[in-house]
């Protein structure tokens, strides 16, 4: 009997692996548009145009936070959303640290973006989980995340959020990331499930780190603080693996 069960488990694992190997698709990440500051709405328009003209079949676009720059004006809020509505693909938003400074942030966000601040979608058998990690100190997002990961079972998962958990290197020194006890719990949860990658923004740089066996990809921004050039990412999910191309947008 044990032998039969063992064979059944191996067959199930094999079927899951084959399903992953048969899956290939593209999606886009943009981050840190900071609409409401400087000329960043105009730069966002250029990014939207560049994405719409890509020669790929794009499954969706994900914005990993700091959509706005401390905006309290519904007029600016609507201008930003109107620009993203021009995209030819489904768009998903993850709030960032500057977004939460909106008056009554969660209520406003829920009214305009009905999925809420934590939600998930399935694309080609891969679950995309969108997490408002700025609440991470409450641990409530971790509880919600693990409940969703249990729902996903053995299916591949990609998690999107704004502020990476790792230490941040700037001004030639390290700055603390998340508190260690939260970061340890986060990494432990990620590595208990079939998480293919965590994708974030916030650092305004192009970086890659490891959270146990799970890669963390950090995308460069649309906003051009610190002399940055406006950029976005094209990701390709293929054969159970994730790769990317960073695209720069001309001034």
C-alpha contacts under 8 A as a table, 3 or more apart, distances in Angstrom:
res1	aa1	res2	aa2	distance
1	X	4	X	5.13
1	X	5	X	6.32
2	X	5	X	5.10
2	X	6	X	6.07
3	X	6	X	5.01
3	X	7	X	6.21
4	X	7	X	5.15
4	X	8	X	6.20
5	X	8	X	5.03
5	X	9	X	6.23
6	X	9	X	5.19
6	X	10	X	6.29
7	X	10	X	5.10
7	X	11	X	6.17
8	X	11	X	5.08
8	X	12	X	6.21
9	X	12	X	5.06
9	X	13	X	6.21
10	X	13	X	5.11
10	X	14	X	6.08
11	X	14	X	4.96
11	X	15	X	6.14
12	X	15	X	5.09
12	X	16	X	6.25
13	X	16	X	5.15
13	X	17	X	6.16
14	X	17	X	5.08
14	X	18	X	6.12
15	X	18	X	5.10
15	X	19	X	6.17
16	X	19	X	5.12
16	X	20	X	6.33
16	X	154	X	7.64
16	X	155	X	7.62
17	X	20	X	5.16
17	X	21	X	6.22
17	X	240	X	7.93
18	X	21	X	5.02
18	X	22	X	6.25
19	X	22	X	5.21
19	X	23	X	6.58
20	X	23	X	5.29
20	X	156	X	7.69
20	X	238	X	7.86
20	X	239	X	5.58
20	X	240	X	4.98
21	X	24	X	7.90
21	X	238	X	6.84
21	X	239	X	3.68
21	X	240	X	5.71
22	X	238	X	7.77
22	X	239	X	6.23
23	X	124	X	6.68
23	X	125	X	7.70
23	X	237	X	7.34
23	X	238	X	5.84
23	X	239	X	6.00
23	X	240	X	7.25
24	X	124	X	8.00
24	X	236	X	7.17
24	X	237	X	5.38
24	X	238	X	4.30
24	X	239	X	6.67
25	X	57	X	7.49
25	X	58	X	7.20
25	X	59	X	6.87
25	X	124	X	7.66
25	X	236	X	5.83
25	X	237	X	5.44
25	X	238	X	6.72
26	X	56	X	7.23
26	X	57	X	6.66
26	X	58	X	5.08
26	X	59	X	5.97
26	X	60	X	7.87
26	X	234	X	6.89
26	X	235	X	5.52
26	X	236	X	4.55
26	X	237	X	6.26
27	X	58	X	5.23
27	X	59	X	5.34
27	X	60	X	5.19
27	X	61	X	5.91
27	X	62	X	7.78
27	X	234	X	6.06
27	X	235	X	5.32
27	X	236	X	6.69
28	X	58	X	7.28
28	X	60	X	6.41
28	X	61	X	4.59
28	X	62	X	6.09
28	X	232	X	7.45
28	X	233	X	5.62
28	X	234	X	4.77
28	X	235	X	5.99
29	X	61	X	5.84
29	X	62	X	4.87
29	X	63	X	5.84
29	X	64	X	7.14
29	X	219	X	7.53
29	X	232	X	6.02
29	X	233	X	5.08
29	X	234	X	6.64
29	X	235	X	7.60
30	X	33	X	7.70
30	X	61	X	7.48
30	X	62	X	6.30
30	X	63	X	4.85
30	X	64	X	6.52
30	X	219	X	7.49
30	X	221	X	7.05
30	X	222	X	7.13
30	X	231	X	7.66
30	X	232	X	4.96
30	X	233	X	6.53
31	X	63	X	5.25
31	X	64	X	4.95
31	X	65	X	5.71
31	X	66	X	6.88
31	X	67	X	7.16
31	X	201	X	5.74
31	X	202	X	7.58
31	X	219	X	6.90
31	X	220	X	7.21
31	X	221	X	5.26
31	X	222	X	6.33
31	X	232	X	7.34
32	X	64	X	7.26
32	X	65	X	5.79
32	X	66	X	4.63
32	X	67	X	5.79
32	X	68	X	7.77
32	X	201	X	6.86
32	X	202	X	6.57
32	X	204	X	7.40
32	X	221	X	5.09
32	X	222	X	5.81
32	X	223	X	6.07
33	X	40	X	6.24
33	X	41	X	7.50
33	X	44	X	6.46
33	X	65	X	7.98
33	X	66	X	6.31
33	X	67	X	5.18
33	X	68	X	6.58
33	X	221	X	6.67
33	X	222	X	4.89
33	X	223	X	5.26
34	X	37	X	6.12
34	X	40	X	6.31
34	X	41	X	7.93
34	X	66	X	5.62
34	X	67	X	5.32
34	X	68	X	4.25
34	X	69	X	4.50
34	X	98	X	7.97
34	X	222	X	7.90
34	X	223	X	6.23
35	X	38	X	7.95
35	X	40	X	5.34
35	X	41	X	5.18
35	X	44	X	7.95
35	X	67	X	6.19
35	X	68	X	4.38
35	X	69	X	5.70
35	X	76	X	7.63
35	X	80	X	6.62
36	X	40	X	7.09
36	X	41	X	7.03
36	X	68	X	6.04
36	X	69	X	5.49
36	X	70	X	7.70
36	X	71	X	6.37
36	X	76	X	6.38
37	X	40	X	6.18
37	X	41	X	7.99
37	X	69	X	6.06
38	X	41	X	7.97
39	X	42	X	5.46
39	X	43	X	6.47
40	X	43	X	4.83
40	X	44	X	5.98
40	X	222	X	7.39
40	X	223	X	6.04
41	X	44	X	4.98
41	X	45	X	6.30
41	X	80	X	7.06
42	X	45	X	5.04
42	X	46	X	6.58
43	X	46	X	5.13
43	X	47	X	6.42
43	X	222	X	6.88
43	X	223	X	7.70
43	X	230	X	7.23
44	X	47	X	5.01
44	X	48	X	6.17
44	X	83	X	7.72
44	X	222	X	6.77
45	X	48	X	5.12
45	X	49	X	6.23
45	X	83	X	6.59
46	X	49	X	5.11
46	X	50	X	6.14
46	X	249	X	7.34
47	X	50	X	5.01
47	X	51	X	6.15
47	X	222	X	7.85
47	X	231	X	7.67
47	X	232	X	7.43
47	X	249	X	6.90
48	X	51	X	5.22
48	X	52	X	6.21
48	X	83	X	7.62
48	X	84	X	7.10
48	X	86	X	7.24
48	X	87	X	6.07
49	X	52	X	5.16
49	X	53	X	6.37
49	X	87	X	7.84
50	X	53	X	5.25
50	X	54	X	6.53
50	X	249	X	7.83
51	X	54	X	5.35
51	X	87	X	7.54
52	X	87	X	6.23
52	X	88	X	6.07
58	X	61	X	7.77
58	X	89	X	6.95
59	X	89	X	6.80
59	X	90	X	7.35
59	X	123	X	7.19
60	X	89	X	5.32
60	X	90	X	4.87
60	X	91	X	5.90
60	X	92	X	7.64
61	X	89	X	6.56
61	X	90	X	6.19
61	X	91	X	4.75
61	X	92	X	6.30
62	X	91	X	5.78
62	X	92	X	4.79
62	X	93	X	5.96
62	X	94	X	7.76
63	X	67	X	7.35
63	X	91	X	7.48
63	X	92	X	6.16
63	X	93	X	4.84
63	X	94	X	6.10
64	X	67	X	7.90
64	X	93	X	6.26
64	X	94	X	4.92
64	X	95	X	6.87
64	X	96	X	7.22
64	X	160	X	6.55
64	X	161	X	5.72
64	X	162	X	5.24
64	X	199	X	7.90
64	X	200	X	6.00
64	X	201	X	5.90
65	X	93	X	6.84
65	X	94	X	5.04
65	X	95	X	4.51
65	X	96	X	4.06
65	X	97	X	7.58
65	X	99	X	7.29
65	X	161	X	7.34
65	X	162	X	5.30
65	X	201	X	6.96
65	X	202	X	7.45
66	X	69	X	6.61
66	X	95	X	6.30
66	X	96	X	4.42
66	X	97	X	6.34
66	X	98	X	5.31
66	X	99	X	5.44
66	X	162	X	7.79
66	X	202	X	7.50
67	X	80	X	7.91
67	X	95	X	7.12
67	X	96	X	7.17
67	X	98	X	7.84
67	X	99	X	6.43
68	X	71	X	6.03
68	X	77	X	7.56
68	X	80	X	7.87
68	X	98	X	6.49
68	X	99	X	5.60
69	X	98	X	5.48
69	X	99	X	6.66
70	X	98	X	5.16
70	X	99	X	6.13
70	X	100	X	7.72
70	X	101	X	5.33
70	X	102	X	6.12
71	X	76	X	7.15
71	X	77	X	7.15
71	X	99	X	7.33
71	X	101	X	7.19
71	X	102	X	5.65
72	X	77	X	7.98
72	X	101	X	7.83
72	X	102	X	5.14
72	X	103	X	6.00
73	X	76	X	5.47
73	X	77	X	6.31
74	X	77	X	4.74
74	X	78	X	5.96
75	X	78	X	5.22
75	X	79	X	6.26
76	X	79	X	4.99
76	X	80	X	6.30
77	X	80	X	5.36
77	X	81	X	6.46
78	X	81	X	5.06
78	X	82	X	5.94
79	X	82	X	5.09
79	X	83	X	6.30
80	X	83	X	5.24
80	X	84	X	6.53
81	X	84	X	5.15
81	X	85	X	6.17
82	X	85	X	5.10
82	X	86	X	6.90
83	X	86	X	5.53
83	X	87	X	7.72
84	X	87	X	5.64
84	X	91	X	7.45
85	X	88	X	7.96
87	X	90	X	7.60
87	X	91	X	7.64
92	X	130	X	7.99
93	X	113	X	7.94
93	X	130	X	7.65
94	X	117	X	6.74
94	X	130	X	6.12
94	X	131	X	6.46
94	X	132	X	6.11
94	X	160	X	7.27
94	X	161	X	6.01
94	X	162	X	6.78
95	X	99	X	5.78
95	X	100	X	6.99
95	X	117	X	6.94
95	X	132	X	5.88
95	X	161	X	7.77
95	X	162	X	6.89
96	X	99	X	5.20
96	X	100	X	6.56
96	X	132	X	7.41
96	X	134	X	6.80
96	X	162	X	5.38
96	X	163	X	7.22
96	X	202	X	7.66
97	X	100	X	5.54
97	X	101	X	7.25
97	X	134	X	6.35
97	X	162	X	7.81
97	X	163	X	7.84
98	X	101	X	5.56
98	X	102	X	7.86
99	X	102	X	5.94
99	X	105	X	7.32
100	X	103	X	7.99
100	X	105	X	5.30
100	X	106	X	7.43
101	X	105	X	6.55
102	X	105	X	4.75
102	X	108	X	7.87
103	X	108	X	7.73
104	X	107	X	5.56
104	X	108	X	6.10
105	X	108	X	5.21
105	X	109	X	5.93
106	X	109	X	5.07
106	X	110	X	5.98
106	X	117	X	7.47
107	X	110	X	5.18
107	X	111	X	6.20
108	X	111	X	5.16
108	X	112	X	6.37
109	X	112	X	5.34
109	X	113	X	5.61
109	X	114	X	7.67
109	X	116	X	6.99
109	X	117	X	7.58
110	X	113	X	5.19
110	X	114	X	5.08
110	X	115	X	7.01
110	X	116	X	5.02
110	X	117	X	7.31
111	X	114	X	5.97
113	X	116	X	6.30
115	X	118	X	7.43
115	X	119	X	6.20
116	X	119	X	6.61
117	X	130	X	7.54
117	X	131	X	6.51
117	X	132	X	5.46
118	X	129	X	7.74
118	X	130	X	5.59
118	X	131	X	4.76
118	X	132	X	5.92
118	X	141	X	7.81
119	X	129	X	6.14
119	X	130	X	5.37
119	X	131	X	6.87
120	X	127	X	6.80
120	X	128	X	5.46
120	X	129	X	4.31
120	X	130	X	5.74
121	X	127	X	5.79
121	X	128	X	5.26
121	X	129	X	6.67
122	X	125	X	6.08
122	X	126	X	5.54
122	X	127	X	4.42
122	X	128	X	5.96
123	X	126	X	5.20
123	X	127	X	6.33
123	X	128	X	7.25
125	X	155	X	7.02
125	X	156	X	7.40
126	X	155	X	6.45
126	X	156	X	5.10
126	X	157	X	5.63
126	X	158	X	7.36
127	X	152	X	7.13
127	X	155	X	7.16
127	X	156	X	6.30
127	X	157	X	4.69
127	X	158	X	6.29
128	X	157	X	5.98
128	X	158	X	5.04
128	X	159	X	5.91
128	X	160	X	7.34
129	X	157	X	7.25
129	X	158	X	6.27
129	X	159	X	4.73
129	X	160	X	6.07
130	X	159	X	6.14
130	X	160	X	4.96
130	X	161	X	6.19
131	X	141	X	7.12
131	X	145	X	7.77
131	X	159	X	7.38
131	X	160	X	6.19
131	X	161	X	5.17
132	X	135	X	6.38
132	X	136	X	7.81
132	X	141	X	7.23
132	X	161	X	6.12
132	X	162	X	7.30
133	X	136	X	4.99
133	X	141	X	6.83
133	X	161	X	5.93
133	X	162	X	6.50
133	X	163	X	6.83
134	X	137	X	7.68
134	X	162	X	7.58
134	X	163	X	7.12
135	X	138	X	5.88
135	X	139	X	7.42
135	X	140	X	7.49
135	X	141	X	6.79
136	X	139	X	5.21
136	X	140	X	6.89
136	X	141	X	5.91
136	X	142	X	7.11
136	X	182	X	7.57
137	X	182	X	7.10
138	X	141	X	7.49
139	X	142	X	5.27
139	X	143	X	6.62
139	X	182	X	7.51
140	X	143	X	5.20
140	X	144	X	6.32
141	X	144	X	5.03
141	X	145	X	5.93
142	X	145	X	4.96
142	X	146	X	6.17
142	X	186	X	6.93
143	X	146	X	5.37
143	X	147	X	6.34
144	X	147	X	5.20
144	X	148	X	6.39
145	X	148	X	5.21
145	X	149	X	6.14
146	X	149	X	4.92
146	X	150	X	6.14
146	X	189	X	6.78
147	X	150	X	5.23
147	X	151	X	6.46
148	X	151	X	4.90
148	X	152	X	6.27
149	X	152	X	4.96
149	X	153	X	6.42
149	X	157	X	7.98
149	X	193	X	6.81
150	X	153	X	5.21
152	X	155	X	5.57
152	X	156	X	7.83
152	X	157	X	7.69
153	X	193	X	7.61
153	X	194	X	8.00
154	X	193	X	7.06
154	X	194	X	5.95
155	X	194	X	6.50
156	X	194	X	5.20
156	X	195	X	5.96
156	X	196	X	6.29
156	X	240	X	7.68
157	X	194	X	6.08
157	X	195	X	4.63
157	X	196	X	5.72
157	X	197	X	7.38
158	X	195	X	5.89
158	X	196	X	5.63
158	X	197	X	5.14
158	X	198	X	5.93
158	X	199	X	7.49
159	X	195	X	7.53
159	X	197	X	6.47
159	X	198	X	4.76
159	X	199	X	6.16
160	X	198	X	5.94
160	X	199	X	4.86
160	X	200	X	5.94
161	X	164	X	7.66
161	X	198	X	7.76
161	X	199	X	6.51
161	X	200	X	5.15
161	X	201	X	7.50
162	X	200	X	4.89
162	X	201	X	5.13
162	X	202	X	5.87
163	X	200	X	6.32
163	X	201	X	6.20
163	X	202	X	5.30
163	X	203	X	7.55
164	X	177	X	7.35
164	X	178	X	7.93
164	X	200	X	6.01
164	X	201	X	7.12
164	X	202	X	7.30
164	X	203	X	7.91
164	X	218	X	7.71
165	X	177	X	5.32
165	X	178	X	4.99
165	X	183	X	6.14
166	X	176	X	7.55
166	X	177	X	4.89
166	X	178	X	6.71
167	X	174	X	6.34
167	X	175	X	5.59
167	X	176	X	4.79
167	X	177	X	4.15
167	X	178	X	7.56
168	X	174	X	5.67
168	X	175	X	5.00
168	X	176	X	6.45
168	X	177	X	6.30
168	X	203	X	7.26
169	X	172	X	6.64
169	X	173	X	5.55
169	X	174	X	4.42
169	X	175	X	6.05
170	X	173	X	5.65
170	X	174	X	6.54
170	X	175	X	7.49
176	X	179	X	7.77
178	X	182	X	6.66
178	X	183	X	5.84
179	X	182	X	5.57
179	X	183	X	6.17
180	X	183	X	5.00
180	X	184	X	5.93
181	X	184	X	5.28
181	X	185	X	6.39
182	X	185	X	5.18
182	X	186	X	6.10
183	X	186	X	4.97
183	X	187	X	6.14
184	X	187	X	5.26
184	X	188	X	6.07
185	X	188	X	5.05
185	X	189	X	6.18
186	X	189	X	5.28
186	X	190	X	6.29
187	X	190	X	5.12
187	X	191	X	6.25
187	X	211	X	5.80
187	X	212	X	6.60
188	X	191	X	5.40
188	X	192	X	6.52
189	X	192	X	5.43
189	X	193	X	7.19
190	X	193	X	5.95
190	X	194	X	7.85
190	X	195	X	6.12
190	X	214	X	7.19
191	X	194	X	7.38
191	X	195	X	6.99
191	X	212	X	6.68
191	X	213	X	6.72
191	X	214	X	6.81
195	X	198	X	7.70
195	X	214	X	6.67
196	X	214	X	6.29
196	X	215	X	7.32
196	X	240	X	7.66
196	X	241	X	7.14
196	X	242	X	7.36
197	X	214	X	5.59
197	X	215	X	5.07
197	X	216	X	5.94
197	X	217	X	7.34
197	X	242	X	7.56
198	X	214	X	7.20
198	X	215	X	6.31
198	X	216	X	4.76
198	X	217	X	6.28
199	X	216	X	5.84
199	X	217	X	4.88
199	X	218	X	6.03
199	X	219	X	7.71
200	X	216	X	7.46
200	X	217	X	6.29
200	X	218	X	4.92
200	X	219	X	6.51
201	X	204	X	6.67
201	X	218	X	5.20
201	X	219	X	5.28
201	X	220	X	6.94
201	X	221	X	7.33
202	X	218	X	7.96
202	X	221	X	7.94
203	X	218	X	7.36
203	X	220	X	7.52
204	X	219	X	7.17
204	X	220	X	4.93
204	X	221	X	5.12
204	X	225	X	7.95
204	X	228	X	7.75
205	X	218	X	6.96
205	X	219	X	6.32
205	X	220	X	4.43
205	X	221	X	7.02
206	X	217	X	7.98
206	X	218	X	5.67
206	X	219	X	5.17
206	X	220	X	4.89
207	X	217	X	6.22
207	X	218	X	5.01
207	X	219	X	6.96
208	X	215	X	7.03
208	X	216	X	5.55
208	X	217	X	4.77
208	X	218	X	6.06
209	X	215	X	5.87
209	X	216	X	5.00
209	X	217	X	6.77
210	X	213	X	6.39
210	X	214	X	5.72
210	X	215	X	4.59
210	X	216	X	5.73
211	X	214	X	5.02
211	X	215	X	6.05
211	X	216	X	6.68
212	X	215	X	7.91
219	X	232	X	7.10
219	X	233	X	6.89
220	X	230	X	7.77
220	X	231	X	6.07
220	X	232	X	6.79
221	X	224	X	7.13
221	X	228	X	7.66
221	X	229	X	7.82
221	X	230	X	6.06
221	X	231	X	5.76
221	X	232	X	6.89
222	X	229	X	7.37
222	X	230	X	4.28
222	X	231	X	5.35
222	X	232	X	6.94
223	X	228	X	7.38
223	X	229	X	7.71
223	X	230	X	6.10
224	X	227	X	5.76
224	X	228	X	4.47
224	X	229	X	5.58
224	X	230	X	6.03
225	X	228	X	5.78
229	X	248	X	6.72
229	X	249	X	7.19
229	X	250	X	7.95
229	X	251	X	7.91
230	X	248	X	5.89
230	X	249	X	5.45
230	X	250	X	7.54
230	X	251	X	7.90
231	X	246	X	6.85
231	X	247	X	5.45
231	X	248	X	4.31
231	X	249	X	5.72
232	X	246	X	5.95
232	X	247	X	5.37
232	X	248	X	6.69
233	X	244	X	6.59
233	X	245	X	5.74
233	X	246	X	4.57
233	X	247	X	5.82
234	X	244	X	5.49
234	X	245	X	5.18
234	X	246	X	6.42
234	X	247	X	7.35
235	X	242	X	6.85
235	X	243	X	5.71
235	X	244	X	4.22
235	X	245	X	6.47
236	X	242	X	5.79
236	X	243	X	5.37
236	X	244	X	5.98
237	X	240	X	6.65
237	X	241	X	5.70
237	X	242	X	4.59
237	X	243	X	6.61
238	X	241	X	5.37
238	X	242	X	6.45
